[in-house]
Amino acid sequence: MSGVLTWGDHGEFIYEGRFANNTFNGRGVLKTADGTYYGDFVNGHKHGVGEMYSPEGALVFRGNWLNDVPESAGVNYSQLY
């Protein structure tokens, strides 16, 4: 199932994508004050291939994620500036 979920006092968290077992599972987009993540989710966590962008839209990290943590095998673009 796909859908959109908005939460927070002022709608500061927005998820759009696949759901399974009442949580984020599959491909999706998560927008927060910290930036936007495009990629895979497993049981509500960033897990698999994904990209994180800053609130200004700059690419911060591209690669694999494991339980919300970017793995070192990816490219950390924030360190290139």
C-alpha positions in Angstrom: 0.0 0.0 0.0 1.2 3.5 -0.7 0.2 6.8 0.9 1.2 10.0 2.6 1.7 10.5 6.4 2.1 13.9 7.9 2.9 14.4 11.7 4.3 16.8 14.2 2.6 19.8 15.7 3.1 21.8 12.5 3.3 19.1 9.9 7.1 19.1 10.1 7.5 15.4 9.2 6.1 14.1 5.9 6.5 10.6 4.5 5.3 9.6 1.1 5.7 6.1 -0.1 5.1 2.4 0.6 3.7 1.1 3.8 3.5 -2.4 5.2 2.8 -3.6 8.8 1.6 -0.1 9.7 5.0 1.5 9.1 7.4 2.7 6.3 8.4 -0.3 4.2 9.8 -0.1 0.6 10.6 3.0 -1.4 9.7 6.4 0.0 10.5 10.0 0.7 10.9 11.4 4.2 11.0 15.2 4.6 12.0 16.7 7.9 13.6 19.9 9.2 17.0 18.2 8.8 16.5 17.5 5.1 14.9 15.0 2.7 15.7 11.3 2.3 14.8 9.4 -0.9 15.2 5.7 -0.7 14.5 2.4 0.9 12.8 1.8 4.3 12.5 -1.4 6.3 10.3 -1.4 9.4 10.2 2.4 9.7 14.0 2.9 9.3 16.2 4.1 6.4 17.6 0.8 5.3 19.0 0.0 1.9 19.9 2.4 -0.9 19.1 6.0 -0.4 20.1 9.7 -0.8 20.0 12.4 1.9 19.7 16.1 0.9 20.1 19.1 3.1 17.2 21.5 3.7 18.7 23.7 1.0 18.7 20.8 -1.5 22.4 19.9 -1.5 23.2 16.2 -1.7 24.7 15.2 1.6 25.0 11.4 1.3 24.4 8.7 -1.4 24.8 5.0 -0.7 23.6 2.3 1.6 21.9 2.8 4.9 21.6 0.4 7.8 18.9 1.2 10.5 19.0 4.9 9.8 22.8 5.1 9.7 24.7 5.8 6.4 27.3 3.1 5.8 30.8 4.2 5.1 30.8 2.5 1.6 28.6 5.4 0.4 29.8 8.9 -0.6 29.5 11.6 2.1 29.2 14.8 0.0 29.0 17.1 3.1 32.8 16.4 3.6 33.6 17.6 0.1 32.7 21.2 0.7 
